[in-house]
């Protein structure tokens, strides 16, 4: 049996993954942001589910919380960096404080937790770090610029870390869900008040569609959770894993467009090297 450390298990993917792992007899240490939530989570399976108090943006607390969890519940085999939220707002209408907060939670919090847990995995020559990014870490939509920036950053972190720790028997997977039926587009979404009318024609219909879509997304979080549990048993897990038909569609459209653009400008790209003189 394995021991998991999952950030943000109050709802959504975090809770679904925790319940799927508990269902097969694994131990789950789940982070929450109130004592009441911790107590509730610990009651799911009194010997297997353990709620711990942690705000991932309280960076000074991350190392001691992880150390205490390993002391009490044993070495951590699997980390799921799940804590995060969506920021909806045009870039020109969103403040610098908005982007700092978005990165503190979605990027710096995930990095802090990974850095706290990684030394033990490296020493044991075993472990799996799963970073919940998004199809929005590979493609983009208007009105989600800060969110996309944070998820693109997490993608780069995940891919690089995977190359650095592979020889130690530690795997890193960026999981990229499409639209799943969680609270991401509902109560978990931070929305900036509109202020610049020039953008109305572009963004107002997008925002209304996004609000109407909440609760009707095609993705099933329980199915995603089971895939992630199965992933931790795979012999050679992938560095990237898309979840959902919409994720496949939108990401491949982005890749096709990117490839076509790169080919169009290839001659310009290659023109910037030093010329090799003939012998």
Secondary structure, 3 states (H helix, E strand, C coil): CCEEEEECCCCHHHHHHHHHHHHCCCEEEEEECCHHHHHHHHCCCCCCEEEEECCCCCHHHHHHHHHHHHHHHCCCCEEEECCCCEEECCHHHCCHHHHHHHHHHHHHHHHHHHHHHHHHHHHHCCEEEEEECCHHHCCCCCCCHHHHHHHHHHHHHHHHHHHHHHHHCEEEEEEEECCECCCCCCCCEEECCCCCHHHHHHHHHHHHHHHHHCCCCCECHHHHHHHHHHHCCCCCCCCEEEECHHHHHHHHHHHHHHHHHHHHCHHHHHCCCCCCCCC
